[in-house]
Amino acid sequence: MNALGLVSTRLCAGLMCRRSAVSLSSLRFSSGMTLSQIDEEVAKLLQLKAQLGGDEGKHAFVLKTAKGTRDYNPKQMAIREKVFNIIISCFKRHGAETIDTPVFELKETLTGKYGEDSKLIYDLKDQGGELLSLRYDLTVPFARYLAMNKITNIKRYHIAKVYRRDNPAMTRGRYREFYQCDFDIAGQYDAMIADAECLKIVYEILNELDLGDFRIKVNDRRILDGMFAVCGVPDEKFRTICSTVDKLDKMAWEDVKKEMVNEKGLSEDVGDRIGEYVSMQGGQDLAERLLQDRKLSQNKQACAGLTDMKLLFSYLELFQVTDKVVFDLSLARGLDYYTGVIYEAILSQTIPALVSTPAEQNGADEAGVNVGSVAGGGRYDGLVGMFDPKGRKVPCVGVSIGIERIFSIMEQKAEASSEKVRTTETQVLVASAQKNLLEERLKLTNALWNEGIKAEVLYKKNPKLLSQLQHCEETGIPLVAILGEQELKDGVVKLRNVVSREEVDVPRADLVDEIKKRTL
Amino acid sequence: MNALGLVSTRLCAGLMCRRSAVSLSSLRFSSGMTLSQIDEEVAKLLQLKAQLGGDEGKHAFVLKTAKGTRDYNPKQMAIREKVFNIIISCFKRHGAETIDTPVFELKETLTGKYGEDSKLIYDLKDQGGELLSLRYDLTVPFARYLAMNKITNIKRYHIAKVYRRDNPAMTRGRYREFYQCDFDIAGQYDAMIADAECLKIVYEILNELDLGDFRIKVNDRRILDGMFAVCGVPDEKFRTICSTVDKLDKMAWEDVKKEMVNEKGLSEDVGDRIGEYVSMQGGQDLAERLLQDRKLSQNKQACAGLTDMKLLFSYLELFQVTDKVVFDLSLARGLDYYTGVIYEAILSQTIPALVSTPAEQNGADEAGVNVGSVAGGGRYDGLVGMFDPKGRKVPCVGVSIGIERIFSIMEQKAEASSEKVRTTETQVLVASAQKNLLEERLKLTNALWNEGIKAEVLYKKNPKLLSQLQHCEETGIPLVAILGEQELKDGVVKLRNVVSREEVDVPRADLVDEIKKRTL
């Protein structure tokens, strides 16, 4: 009996149990229960629930992945590998090392780090022992790692999956399991040098991935807070106004203002004052100009932010990236833990299908990221201190590459292109046109493997030549090494170019070199 | 207030609740409950449990990873990357593609696949929606993937983490989160060719990893079953006797026999007959001899297995691996789903510390794997059919590389070796001996990055030359490019070899080539 049979039997048992009226006499409770008594009762209730659940529609075994998740097929994996290679090469070029952390953390490690989004955290079932949750991002585990190991200096990248029970997942085209790809620099250093390197890295990666033109918006949490203060926003409304401002990339200013006034209770005046600032964009010049601004220059926070912004742009000049970087006062990233510079990279030309098909909207890897956003990050000097028993701070700055969105774009480019995506790297198929040559084929294949050649052979005693050639065409294998009685007698192999169909006899002794030469 | 503060406050609230005597009046039950009523009651009970639990010792926030899990630090990651590269190269040489599946599956996908071990599955909390579990291995998700996508032919590898709530985890030194590294060939092919390739792959990988001498034991589920039948073991005891035989690599025959007779109820006679067979080891010759065995040759299953074994060895001969492969009738791997050939690779010389330190015993990635086992697998022709709605079979054969054990051995070798494990690939540090040269350092670093050189620069305005050189020594950076007023004037850079301390002036125009030449 197969698994399906087994499953249905179990469900039937549940059904019968229901029909014969479930006795709940054993489910009496009294006050003063112990932990283990509660556990027992919970187990009983859940078992009962499973049985009842069997009665409510889902009898047949459903062959699918969990909601909001997907498999990656070989073609998607080939694209994923290509993207990872470009990104990892860049991280390594900048001297980064890498770490890995478990997929789940103690539940309390994640508690209090994500504000309202905490409800999106996946918890594990309490099966006895610790309460665990799947990681929600890579930043909090990184901070936990630094505090736990008392590390004060590190430049690391971490590429791994994170988990969010985003409810409108399928309608918004987001996945509940998705990759994050983070690069962070931790350590007490002179201002803005590490911050500038993070922006340089975004610039390099987006250039190398060849995703078209892009812009990197930069702002500073302190400038935002200073701006709100001088505009007359009450302190306790900074956060909520900040998240309204964050919508400016999707909404017109009028609507943003309406939300601030009607929903968040700002006066028209205050709204208009904010409106003046958030329309400003520029570079080092804008930072200098705002340092002279009558109101802003009175605010200590804003001045600190603007002075750093000026310095940042001087380093960005040296790193030759100012053609793409814009100081934009409307940028206000959502996460609570940012304390200084923040940034976000946006593709200029959103590929049209990206907006319209749900499958393509899955790139958004952080709440509130706009459609063309492919990277974001900032400085978070307080997070590690939240984990340190003595509250010791480790200043950090980092960037997260929106790798899922990039996968989507690359997949789409691959679809549109005439070039086929290869999912294997096989250089040659060892084939035969005649019967009874399996042993010779295996022997030659073995010799090629031993020489480091990527070789395949069909697992058939007497495959037809046509099906061997078809296998090459389907999978993109460029060469076929054909063995026949005559070739064996002559000590040669017929090497065939799959595309041009050109064939040439190569002496066995020269075969490896010849294959290497033709598949460079 | 930081996270610690928040957590303690929450726990205190729980404490107070306990002190004021929890009222359980709301927890009355009646029969005929609905699902949502049960959910409510369960939630109440669990909340109560959390409050009571808060009273039992763990008030302070504990800075740790979940039980049975660990972080990988940069050094461990560097070793991990090296091992993965060797293994993945081998898989690619054999024409494999790769897939990925979600870390959790529908709970019912895993149901009925692991026998008794099902209790080790991690379930996710029911937060509404589907019931989910963390994957227990990569084989069942692979079979689900094939059935779901109606794939009948594939050669794929999959390297990913799996999860097992192994209770004696820490004492036995096993981890609850660990890597599996699987290679499988699915498809209806002529006998034993794909099986032989799996063994060739194990051979290649163990050779290349340079872990010392090893042996690969081979047997066949059908030979085992046939042997049990002719020895007089009742059908229903095949599985349990099989798992006793599986202990022969850790226990003496006398003890194994004792278990069979005293615990499993076999007669002395039957035990002795089994004893004769399971002491047999050999190659193709042994398969031929057993095909003539008076009793075994009467058993259809055994004959089929032995005929295949003979054929397998003829292919292994062509693949030049018979020096390490042994047909061993005592090999009996635990998993239910094997239907034909099974195998296991064992290191001959177990590194002594491997046995004694718990940290080193973590390699065992399958229940019942013995100390030196580093790979195992076999043929499972029925598993995919368990998922197919019409029960269509897709024959499979595969191997799982015991990657965690291999990591441990490599880490230990690295510890013992005098050579330092580098965690970055940085070729050159851009440094300065004089003050006020930050801009020049950044400019040069930028130029090197743009040319694809892996370069670092310290994030300090005026770092001491000594600390710059120390950074190189600590992290293994081989070269320093030193800038000074004089060098800038002369249009050169002083290139210093960190180990030999030799310095040479290199014209700026030649610097990239010179660095490439020296760090090949």
Interface residues (C-beta under 8 A of the other chain):
Chain A: N2 A3 L4 L6 V7 R10 A21 V22 S23 L24 S25 L27 R28 F29 S30 S31 G32 M33 L35 I38 D39 E41 V42 L45 L46 L48 K49 L52 G53 E56 F61 V62 L63 K64 T65 A66 K67 T69 R70 D71 Y72 N73 P74 M77 A78 R80 E81 K92 R93 H94 G95 A96 E97 T98 I99 D100 T101 P102 V103 F104 E105 L106 E108 T111 G112 K113 Y122 D123 L124 K125 D126 Q127 G129 E130 L131 L132 L134 R144 Y145 A147 M148 N149 I154 R156 K161 Y163 R165 E177 I185 G187 Y189 D190 I193 A194 A196 E197 K200 E204 Y315 L318 F319 Q320 G385 M386 F387 P389 G391 T423 T424 E425 T426 L438 E439 L442 K443 N446 W449 N450 G452 I453 K454 A455 E456 V457 Y459 K460 K461
Chain B: N2 A3 L4 L6 V7 R10 V22 S23 L24 S25 L27 R28 F29 S30 S31 G32 M33 L35 I38 D39 E41 V42 L45 L46 L48 K49 A50 L52 G53 E56 F61 V62 L63 K64 T65 A66 K67 T69 R70 D71 Y72 N73 P74 M77 A78 R80 E81 K92 R93 H94 G95 A96 E97 T98 I99 D100 T101 P102 V103 F104 E105 L106 E108 T111 G112 K113 Y122 D123 L124 K125 D126 Q127 G129 E130 L132 L134 R144 Y145 A147 M148 N149 I154 R156 K161 Y163 R165 E177 I185 G187 Y189 D190 I193 A194 A196 E197 K200 E204 Y315 L318 F319 Q320 G382 G385 M386 F387 P389 G391 T423 T424 E425 T426 L438 E439 L442 K443 N446 W449 N450 G452 I453 K454 A455 E456 V457 Y459 K460 K461
